[in-house]
Amino acid sequence: MRSRVFAPIGATIAAVASLTGTAAPAQVTRVAPGTQKTWTALRTADGHVDFQGIWTNATLTPFQRPAELGAKQFFTAEEAAAFEKRRIEDTNVDRPEARRAGDPGAYNQFWFDRGAHVVNTRRTSLIVDPPDGKIPPMTTDAQERLKHFRDERTRHPADGPEDRLLTERCILFGATGPPMLPEPYNNNYQIVQSPGYVAILAEMNHEVRMIPLDGRPHLRPDVRQWKGDSRGRWEGDTLVVDTTGFTFNNQSRFGVSYLDGMTDQNLHVTERFTRIDSNTIMYRATIEDPTVYTNPWTVEISMTKRAEPLFEYACHEGNYGMSGILSGARAEEQEAAKEPAETK
């Protein structure tokens, strides 16, 4: 999955980095959460908090709050440790009970990297609003659209590549964002700042978002992109990124966290990046899509700094795996067409 150092995109990132300038100490200090230590933030040459580096949002915290936790919003330290242990055991795909008869499986446990801990706030779900930790209900119209899509997908699961998941086609992963949601592996990002821009490179699927900070308007509504059209601004020491203009279809853009997710032309995502200590960015993203969800919803994820370099993630399923999926579907159709004749 990770093959060689990010050469072509890394060059783009390096070009932006060359404009950054030397970081200087901030004028204020903060107390790092959970400690009595003060932390002095670094600033870039243009005076903003320095977010640059390699970060990961890998976490064992579930996307939505498990039903058995009810209204519990936070773990105690002891509860978090017990949950982490159980979650690691339950997600181990190499355990015998994880295999189904006749199913050869996919990746083994070596490839997965969900991290070893819950988020540093010890919340019981990544969704922090609504307070129940659940995705709000869909609108009546969206529910009908989703049901129609599911029915069509059941009848026509692989007529063409357009019927398959965006991840299977190597088009978009939940980690790419926005919102940037953890996947089972490759949850790493590189952030580079320069005067007027912030660049965010997502390891999966080797995508870069170039976010202008100069107050320019969004692109016109008929110009749409899978990652949307992002515009950034500073609110004190918090970087706020506003994104509209998403390309969409009936497949979820939220990755494995929410495969039944749905969006349309009205999707609007607001991200907030706040550096709370030398090793942590608190990331919050609010998702608004009034023609799909009855209310906005917000995720909060702690991103931890990493010392290791970022390597290339090259998704090839869309190159050769898709032909296997489609040809396999055609073979099943041919076998099904023979059955009536054979039973006469």
LOPA-76349 format. One line per 4 residues: number of its first residue (from 1); for each residue x, y negated, z of N, C-alpha, C. Coordinates in steps of 0.02 Angstrom, whole numbers. Example, Ala and Ser with C-alpha at 12.3 -4.5 7.8 and 13.67 -1.06 7.14 Angstrom:
2
1 = 660/284/390/615/225/390/660/165/390 ~ 642/112/354/684/53/357/645/-2/394
***
This chain:
344
1 = 41/60/0/0/0/0/42/-63/0 ~ 97/-61/37/141/-119/38/205/-98/3 ~ 220/-129/-53/273/-102/-94/335/-145/-97 ~ 329/-209/-114/389/-249/-121/375/-320/-98
5 = 427/-357/-88/419/-425/-63/378/-466/-112 ~ 338/-511/-85/293/-552/-125/334/-599/-169 ~ 348/-582/-229/391/-624/-271/354/-681/-305 ~ 305/-668/-350/275/-723/-388/236/-771/-344
9 = 193/-744/-300/154/-788/-257/199/-819/-204 ~ 249/-781/-182/295/-809/-134/330/-870/-160 ~ 343/-872/-226/375/-930/-255/329/-991/-250 ~ 264/-980/-261/217/-1035/-254/216/-1062/-184
13 = 214/-1015/-135/214/-1035/-65/277/-1073/-48 ~ 334/-1049/-74/397/-1082/-60/399/-1153/-88 ~ 367/-1162/-146/366/-1229/-175/327/-1277/-131 ~ 272/-1252/-102/234/-1294/-56/275/-1307/7
17 = 309/-1255/31/348/-1262/92/403/-1314/85 ~ 431/-1320/26/485/-1368/17/464/-1440/28 ~ 399/-1452/26/373/-1520/35/356/-1535/108 ~ 363/-1484/152/336/-1490/219/376/-1537/263
21 = 441/-1532/261/482/-1572/307/494/-1535/371 ~ 536/-1563/413/555/-1532/476/502/-1544/529 ~ 484/-1491/565/435/-1498/618/465/-1536/676 ~ 425/-1578/708/447/-1617/765/403/-1602/825
25 = 428/-1609/886/386/-1595/944/325/-1640/946 ~ 270/-1611/970/209/-1650/978/216/-1698/1036 ~ 170/-1745/1039/171/-1794/1092/136/-1770/1154 ~ 98/-1715/1148/61/-1690/1205/79/-1618/1218
29 = 67/-1594/1279/76/-1524/1296/11/-1495/1320 ~ 6/-1429/1315/-54/-1394/1338/-34/-1337/1383 ~ -80/-1315/1423/-69/-1255/1464/-93/-1195/1423 ~ -49/-1147/1411/-68/-1088/1372/-121/-1049/1409
33 = -173/-1025/1374/-227/-989/1407/-202/-929/1447 ~ -227/-921/1508/-210/-864/1550/-143/-868/1583 ~ -108/-925/1577/-43/-932/1608/-39/-1001/1640 ~ 15/-1011/1676/28/-1077/1705/83/-1113/1665
37 = 102/-1084/1608/155/-1113/1568/129/-1168/1522 ~ 166/-1221/1517/147/-1274/1470/178/-1258/1402 ~ 144/-1279/1351/166/-1266/1282/167/-1331/1244 ~ 223/-1345/1212/229/-1406/1172/220/-1388/1099
41 = 168/-1414/1070/153/-1399/1000/204/-1432/954 ~ 221/-1398/900/263/-1428/848/218/-1462/797 ~ 245/-1514/766/208/-1550/714/250/-1553/650 ~ 215/-1555/595/249/-1562/531/271/-1635/523
45 = 308/-1648/470/335/-1716/460/281/-1769/453 ~ 220/-1747/431/166/-1797/424/123/-1802/487 ~ 145/-1770/542/114/-1782/607/61/-1733/628 ~ 46/-1682/588/-7/-1635/606/22/-1573/640
49 = -20/-1540/679/2/-1479/712/25/-1428/661 ~ 80/-1394/677/112/-1348/631/81/-1278/639 ~ 47/-1255/587/17/-1188/587/60/-1138/547 ~ 117/-1158/524/154/-1118/476/182/-1054/507
53 = 183/-1002/466/210/-938/488/168/-880/463 ~ 184/-821/488/148/-760/472/103/-743/531 ~ 39/-730/517/-10/-718/569/-51/-656/554 ~ -76/-624/606/-120/-566/597/-184/-576/637
57 = -240/-553/609/-303/-553/647/-328/-482/660 ~ -281/-433/657/-299/-364/672/-326/-360/743 ~ -381/-326/752/-412/-322/818/-456/-260/824 ~ -463/-235/885/-509/-180/899/-578/-204/917
61 = -587/-270/922/-653/-298/938/-701/-285/880 ~ -760/-257/894/-807/-244/839/-836/-308/811 ~ -857/-305/748/-886/-363/715/-950/-385/750 ~ -996/-338/760/-1058/-351/797/-1055/-313/863
65 = -1089/-340/913/-1087/-309/979/-1122/-241/979 ~ -1088/-190/1004/-1120/-124/1008/-1182/-126/1052 ~ -1233/-88/1032/-1297/-90/1067/-1290/-73/1141 ~ -1244/-27/1157/-1238/-5/1226/-1212/-60/1273
69 = -1185/-114/1244/-1160/-169/1285/-1213/-221/1300 ~ -1271/-215/1269/-1326/-259/1284/-1309/-333/1278 ~ -1320/-371/1332/-1307/-443/1331/-1237/-461/1356 ~ -1195/-412/1365/-1128/-424/1392/-1085/-459/1340
73 = -1063/-520/1354/-1024/-558/1306/-948/-550/1314 ~ -925/-532/1375/-854/-527/1388/-839/-463/1427 ~ -781/-433/1411/-755/-377/1450/-715/-405/1509 ~ -713/-367/1564/-661/-379/1614/-596/-349/1586
77 = -540/-363/1619/-476/-336/1596/-478/-260/1597 ~ -508/-231/1648/-512/-158/1653/-558/-129/1600 ~ -614/-162/1588/-660/-139/1536/-629/-144/1467 ~ -591/-197/1455/-558/-205/1391/-508/-149/1379
81 = -469/-132/1430/-420/-78/1422/-454/-12/1407 ~ -509/2/1441/-545/65/1429/-576/66/1360 ~ -603/9/1339/-633/4/1272/-579/14/1218 ~ -521/-17/1227/-466/-10/1179/-446/63/1171
85 = -439/97/1227/-420/168/1225/-471/209/1187 ~ -535/198/1203/-588/236/1170/-593/218/1096 ~ -584/154/1079/-589/132/1009/-533/162/967 ~ -474/164/994/-417/194/958/-430/268/945
89 = -457/303/995/-473/374/986/-529/384/935 ~ -581/342/938/-639/351/895/-624/334/822 ~ -576/290/809/-561/270/740/-503/309/710 ~ -478/359/746/-423/400/720/-451/449/669
93 = -437/437/606/-466/479/552/-432/547/548 ~ -377/557/584/-343/622/582/-372/672/632 ~ -416/650/677/-444/697/725/-490/745/687 ~ -492/809/707/-530/860/669/-603/842/658
97 = -636/814/708/-707/800/702/-722/743/654 ~ -669/706/631/-680/652/584/-687/678/512 ~ -670/741/501/-675/770/435/-742/805/425 ~ -771/794/366/-833/828/349/-818/886/302
101 = -856/939/309/-845/999/267/-849/980/193 ~ -799/1001/156/-798/988/84/-774/919/65 ~ -759/877/113/-736/809/99/-660/807/108 ~ -622/795/55/-550/794/62/-524/733/99
105 = -569/684/110/-548/624/146/-511/575/101 ~ -488/521/131/-451/469/94/-384/458/129 ~ -372/398/153/-310/384/188/-307/421/254 ~ -246/441/274/-239/468/341/-223/410/390
109 = -215/426/453/-210/374/504/-148/330/496 ~ -97/356/462/-35/317/452/-49/248/422 ~ -98/244/378/-109/182/340/-149/130/378 ~ -183/150/430/-228/103/464/-191/60/515
113 = -213/-2/522/-182/-48/570/-235/-96/595 ~ -274/-71/643/-326/-114/673/-300/-151/734 ~ -235/-145/748/-208/-175/808/-218/-129/867 ~ -197/-152/926/-200/-111/986/-243/-142/1041
117 = -270/-202/1026/-305/-238/1079/-367/-273/1051 ~ -412/-291/1097/-468/-334/1079/-442/-405/1073 ~ -485/-451/1051/-465/-522/1046/-446/-548/1116 ~ -404/-600/1117/-376/-621/1181/-427/-652/1228
121 = -486/-671/1203/-539/-696/1247/-577/-639/1281 ~ -566/-578/1258/-600/-517/1281/-675/-519/1266 ~ -695/-555/1214/-765/-553/1193/-781/-483/1168 ~ -845/-465/1172/-866/-398/1153/-885/-392/1079
125 = -882/-447/1042/-894/-446/970/-861/-506/939 ~ -846/-501/875/-819/-558/839/-872/-611/829 ~ -934/-590/822/-989/-639/816/-1001/-669/885 ~ -994/-735/889/-1004/-770/953/-1068/-811/953
129 = -1097/-822/896/-1160/-857/891/-1199/-826/832 ~ -1259/-800/843/-1300/-803/903/-1266/-768/963 ~ -1288/-786/1024/-1258/-759/1084/-1265/-683/1092 ~ -1313/-653/1055/-1321/-580/1061/-1268/-542/1021
133 = -1225/-579/986/-1171/-546/950/-1193/-509/888 ~ -1251/-526/861/-1278/-491/802/-1290/-540/745 ~ -1286/-514/683/-1305/-553/625/-1379/-572/631 ~ -1397/-635/618/-1468/-654/620/-1507/-616/567
137 = -1573/-610/576/-1614/-577/526/-1610/-613/459 ~ -1620/-576/406/-1625/-606/340/-1695/-635/330 ~ -1700/-682/284/-1765/-709/266/-1807/-654/233 ~ -1872/-664/230/-1915/-614/199/-1895/-602/126
141 = -1882/-656/91/-1862/-650/20/-1797/-613/13 ~ -1748/-628/57/-1683/-594/53/-1690/-520/69 ~ -1733/-503/117/-1745/-433/132/-1773/-396/72 ~ -1818/-428/36/-1847/-396/-24/-1794/-388/-78
145 = -1751/-440/-86/-1697/-435/-135/-1649/-379/-117 ~ -1633/-374/-52/-1586/-322/-30/-1616/-252/-40 ~ -1680/-244/-25/-1712/-179/-35/-1712/-160/-109 ~ -1727/-208/-153/-1726/-194/-224/-1656/-174/-247
149 = -1606/-209/-221/-1537/-193/-239/-1518/-123/-215 ~ -1537/-105/-154/-1521/-39/-128/-1555/15/-169 ~ -1618/3/-186/-1654/53/-227/-1620/63/-295 ~ -1600/7/-325/-1566/12/-390/-1498/47/-382
153 = -1464/32/-328/-1398/63/-317/-1406/138/-306 ~ -1460/159/-274/-1472/231/-264/-1486/265/-331 ~ -1525/232/-374/-1541/261/-439/-1482/257/-488 ~ -1443/204/-481/-1387/192/-529/-1324/174/-490
157 = -1293/224/-456/-1235/208/-414/-1172/193/-453 ~ -1168/215/-515/-1105/206/-552/-1117/204/-627 ~ -1168/167/-649/-1178/159/-721/-1119/121/-752 ~ -1092/73/-714/-1035/33/-737/-999/6/-676
161 = -942/-25/-686/-903/-51/-629/-942/-103/-589 ~ -989/-137/-620/-1027/-189/-585/-1070/-159/-529 ~ -1083/-94/-532/-1123/-62/-480/-1083/-45/-418 ~ -1018/-53/-420/-976/-32/-364/-958/-91/-319
165 = -931/-75/-260/-912/-126/-212/-857/-171/-240 ~ -857/-234/-217/-805/-280/-239/-736/-255/-219 ~ -731/-222/-161/-666/-195/-139/-643/-139/-185 ~ -690/-96/-208/-671/-42/-254/-645/-70/-320
169 = -669/-128/-338/-648/-158/-401/-587/-203/-392 ~ -561/-206/-331/-503/-249/-315/-517/-323/-330 ~ -579/-344/-322/-597/-413/-336/-593/-456/-274 ~ -620/-431/-218/-624/-472/-158/-628/-427/-97
173 = -590/-444/-45/-591/-410/18/-615/-457/73 ~ -643/-430/126/-666/-472/181/-610/-511/212 ~ -549/-484/209/-492/-519/238/-475/-583/201 ~ -490/-585/135/-472/-643/95/-510/-705/118
177 = -575/-696/127/-617/-751/149/-628/-803/95 ~ -659/-858/116/-686/-865/184/-754/-833/191 ~ -772/-808/252/-731/-808/313/-678/-753/310 ~ -624/-763/346/-569/-715/347/-584/-664/402
181 = -607/-604/382/-628/-552/429/-579/-494/428 ~ -566/-465/486/-519/-409/489/-543/-349/449 ~ -496/-315/417/-509/-252/382/-473/-196/421 ~ -480/-134/401/-446/-80/438/-370/-82/433
185 = -343/-120/386/-270/-126/379/-253/-189/340 ~ -189/-208/341/-164/-265/302/-197/-331/322 ~ -201/-344/386/-235/-404/411/-185/-461/423 ~ -145/-475/374/-92/-524/383/-99/-583/336
189 = -75/-641/359/-82/-704/323/-18/-744/329 ~ -3/-783/278/50/-833/283/20/-902/272 ~ 35/-947/317/10/-1016/311/70/-1062/299 ~ 62/-1105/249/113/-1155/232/79/-1223/226
193 = 109/-1274/254/81/-1342/251/128/-1388/213 ~ 99/-1438/180/136/-1492/150/93/-1554/156 ~ 120/-1613/145/78/-1673/147/22/-1667/95 ~ -40/-1664/119/-97/-1662/74/-124/-1593/58
197 = -90/-1540/78/-113/-1472/63/-97/-1423/119 ~ -140/-1373/125/-125/-1313/164/-136/-1253/118 ~ -88/-1207/118/-94/-1145/78/-100/-1086/126 ~ -150/-1043/113/-160/-983/153/-156/-923/107
201 = -105/-882/117/-96/-821/78/-123/-762/119 ~ -172/-726/91/-198/-666/123/-162/-605/94 ~ -135/-563/138/-101/-504/114/-147/-461/70 ~ -209/-455/90/-257/-415/52/-315/-460/29
205 = -317/-477/-34/-288/-445/-91/-240/-494/-127 ~ -182/-506/-99/-131/-552/-125/-161/-616/-155 ~ -206/-647/-118/-240/-708/-140/-214/-768/-101 ~ -207/-825/-136/-187/-888/-103/-244/-938/-110
209 = -261/-968/-55/-307/-1026/-57/-266/-1089/-50 ~ -270/-1132/-100/-237/-1198/-97/-290/-1248/-75 ~ -283/-1276/-15/-335/-1317/15/-312/-1390/17 ~ -341/-1433/-24/-322/-1504/-23/-350/-1539/39
213 = -313/-1588/64/-332/-1624/125/-342/-1698/112 ~ -348/-1717/48/-348/-1788/30/-418/-1818/24 ~ -470/-1781/44/-537/-1809/43/-572/-1805/-23 ~ -543/-1770/-72/-575/-1765/-137/-641/-1726/-132
217 = -689/-1739/-174/-753/-1704/-171/-746/-1632/-195 ~ -796/-1592/-179/-799/-1524/-205/-808/-1525/-281 ~ -789/-1469/-313/-801/-1461/-384/-876/-1464/-398 ~ -893/-1478/-460/-964/-1482/-477/-997/-1414/-468
221 = -1062/-1412/-454/-1096/-1351/-435/-1092/-1293/-484 ~ -1082/-1307/-548/-1081/-1252/-597/-1012/-1219/-602 ~ -963/-1244/-564/-897/-1212/-562/-893/-1170/-499 ~ -891/-1104/-507/-893/-1059/-450/-834/-1011/-452
225 = -810/-993/-392/-752/-949/-385/-766/-899/-329 ~ -734/-840/-334/-745/-789/-283/-726/-814/-213 ~ -673/-854/-208/-652/-880/-143/-685/-947/-129 ~ -727/-970/-173/-760/-1034/-164/-713/-1093/-176
229 = -737/-1152/-161/-699/-1214/-171/-689/-1245/-102 ~ -627/-1243/-77/-612/-1265/-8/-585/-1336/-7 ~ -607/-1373/44/-582/-1441/58/-568/-1446/132 ~ -509/-1471/150/-490/-1474/220/-487/-1545/247
233 = -491/-1550/313/-484/-1614/347/-461/-1599/419 ~ -435/-1651/450/-412/-1644/519/-463/-1676/566 ~ -480/-1640/618/-519/-1667/674/-475/-1661/735 ~ -437/-1713/750/-386/-1708/802/-333/-1658/782
237 = -321/-1608/823/-271/-1557/808/-302/-1494/778 ~ -366/-1497/759/-399/-1440/728/-405/-1451/653 ~ -385/-1401/615/-394/-1402/542/-463/-1375/526 ~ -504/-1415/493/-571/-1395/473/-572/-1386/398
241 = -596/-1328/376/-599/-1312/304/-671/-1298/284 ~ -696/-1337/237/-765/-1333/213/-765/-1301/143 ~ -803/-1247/135/-801/-1211/71/-871/-1198/44 ~ -881/-1216/-19/-944/-1203/-55/-925/-1176/-124
245 = -974/-1171/-169/-960/-1153/-238/-936/-1082/-247 ~ -967/-1034/-211/-946/-965/-215/-976/-929/-276 ~ -936/-889/-309/-963/-838/-354/-995/-785/-310 ~ -1050/-755/-332/-1084/-705/-291/-1117/-654/-336
249 = -1129/-596/-307/-1174/-547/-336/-1207/-511/-278 ~ -1240/-455/-291/-1276/-422/-237/-1232/-382/-190 ~ -1169/-373/-207/-1123/-337/-163/-1097/-383/-107 ~ -1082/-353/-51/-1059/-392/7/-989/-420/-5
253 = -978/-482/16/-912/-513/14/-877/-508/81 ~ -909/-474/130/-883/-473/198/-841/-412/214 ~ -825/-371/164/-782/-313/175/-816/-259/216 ~ -775/-214/245/-803/-156/279/-839/-175/344
257 = -826/-235/369/-860/-256/431/-936/-260/420 ~ -957/-276/359/-1027/-290/348/-1044/-275/275 ~ -1044/-210/259/-1054/-189/190/-1124/-204/164 ~ -1172/-213/210/-1240/-231/189/-1250/-306/189
261 = -1196/-344/195/-1202/-417/194/-1223/-441/125 ~ -1253/-499/124/-1279/-525/61/-1270/-601/62 ~ -1255/-630/5/-1250/-702/-1/-1278/-723/-69 ~ -1288/-788/-77/-1310/-813/-142/-1278/-881/-155
265 = -1307/-919/-200/-1277/-982/-222/-1274/-1035/-167 ~ -1309/-1024/-112/-1312/-1074/-60/-1264/-1062/-2 ~ -1220/-1013/-9/-1172/-999/44/-1126/-1059/58 ~ -1117/-1073/122/-1074/-1129/145/-1037/-1104/206
269 = -971/-1106/205/-930/-1082/261/-888/-1140/287 ~ -890/-1149/353/-848/-1199/386/-801/-1163/434 ~ -735/-1170/421/-684/-1138/462/-649/-1190/506 ~ -629/-1168/565/-593/-1211/611/-531/-1173/636
273 = -472/-1202/625/-409/-1173/648/-381/-1216/704 ~ -372/-1188/763/-346/-1225/820/-289/-1185/850 ~ -230/-1214/853/-173/-1179/883/-175/-1190/958 ~ -184/-1136/996/-193/-1143/1068/-130/-1127/1108
277 = -80/-1095/1077/-15/-1086/1108/34/-1067/1053 ~ 96/-1053/1073/148/-1042/1023/136/-980/980 ~ 95/-933/1004/85/-870/969/14/-859/946 ~ -31/-908/955/-102/-895/942/-136/-953/906
281 = -173/-936/853/-221/-981/822/-291/-955/837 ~ -335/-998/862/-405/-978/870/-441/-998/807 ~ -469/-947/774/-503/-956/710/-578/-947/721 ~ -617/-997/699/-690/-992/701/-717/-1008/632
285 = -767/-970/612/-798/-982/547/-874/-977/555 ~ -909/-1028/530/-982/-1029/532/-1009/-1018/462 ~ -1053/-970/456/-1081/-950/391/-1153/-976/388 ~ -1168/-1016/338/-1235/-1041/326/-1257/-1021/256
289 = -1314/-990/252/-1344/-972/187/-1419/-968/199 ~ -1453/-1026/197/-1523/-1029/219/-1572/-989/178 ~ -1554/-969/117/-1599/-928/77/-1585/-853/88 ~ -1537/-837/132/-1522/-767/148/-1532/-754/223
293 = -1504/-797/266/-1508/-787/339/-1552/-839/371 ~ -1591/-817/421/-1637/-862/454/-1601/-915/496 ~ -1539/-901/516/-1499/-948/554/-1426/-941/535 ~ -1386/-994/546/-1314/-986/537/-1286/-937/588
297 = -1226/-910/574/-1192/-867/622/-1117/-882/621 ~ -1085/-871/678/-1016/-891/687/-974/-833/713 ~ -914/-825/685/-866/-777/711/-807/-815/742 ~ -776/-784/791/-716/-812/823/-664/-757/829
301 = -605/-769/803/-553/-718/801/-486/-750/820 ~ -450/-719/866/-383/-744/882/-333/-716/832 ~ -291/-759/806/-238/-739/759/-171/-744/795 ~ -132/-691/791/-69/-686/828/-10/-692/781
305 = 40/-729/803/99/-739/760/141/-675/756 ~ 169/-663/697/211/-604/685/279/-627/662 ~ 330/-588/680/398/-603/658/416/-569/593 ~ 378/-515/576/395/-477/516/376/-514/453
309 = 412/-502/397/395/-534/334/331/-504/305 ~ 301/-540/259/240/-517/225/260/-482/161 ~ 235/-422/150/250/-384/90/189/-382/44 ~ 202/-365/-18/149/-366/-68/99/-310/-57
313 = 36/-326/-62/-17/-277/-64/-42/-275/-136 ~ -34/-219/-169/-54/-212/-239/-113/-164/-243 ~ -172/-190/-257/-233/-150/-261/-239/-121/-332 ~ -238/-55/-336/-242/-23/-402/-306/17/-412
317 = -349/20/-361/-410/60/-369/-450/37/-431 ~ -451/-29/-443/-488/-55/-500/-456/-37/-566 ~ -392/-16/-564/-357/1/-626/-367/74/-645 ~ -359/119/-596/-366/190/-613/-420/225/-572
321 = -433/203/-511/-485/235/-471/-553/227/-501 ~ -566/169/-532/-632/156/-560/-648/204/-616 ~ -599/220/-657/-612/267/-712/-630/335/-684 ~ -600/354/-627/-617/417/-595/-688/416/-568
325 = -708/360/-537/-776/355/-511/-827/360/-567 ~ -816/323/-621/-865/321/-675/-867/387/-713 ~ -809/416/-727/-808/480/-763/-838/535/-720 ~ -826/532/-654/-857/581/-609/-932/576/-609
329 = -958/514/-611/-1030/504/-614/-1060/532/-679 ~ -1023/522/-734/-1047/549/-798/-1048/626/-796 ~ -998/656/-765/-995/729/-759/-1053/755/-718 ~ -1070/719/-663/-1127/740/-622/-1192/735/-661
333 = -1198/683/-701/-1258/675/-742/-1265/732/-792 ~ -1210/752/-822/-1212/807/-870/-1232/873/-837 ~ -1205/884/-776/-1223/944/-740/-1297/944/-721 ~ -1321/885/-700/-1392/880/-682/-1437/891/-742
337 = -1416/870/-801/-1456/879/-862/-1461/952/-882 ~ -1412/993/-862/-1412/1064/-880/-1459/1104/-835 ~ -1471/1081/-775/-1508/1120/-725/-1577/1141/-748 ~ -1619/1097/-777/-1686/1120/-798/-1683/1177/-849
341 = -1636/1173/-897/-1631/1225/-948/-1609/1291/-918 ~ -1565/1289/-869/-1539/1350/-838/-1590/1384/-794 ~ -1638/1345/-768/-1687/1374/-722/-1749/1399/-758 ~ -1755/1388/-824/-1813/1412/-862/-1811/1487/-873
***
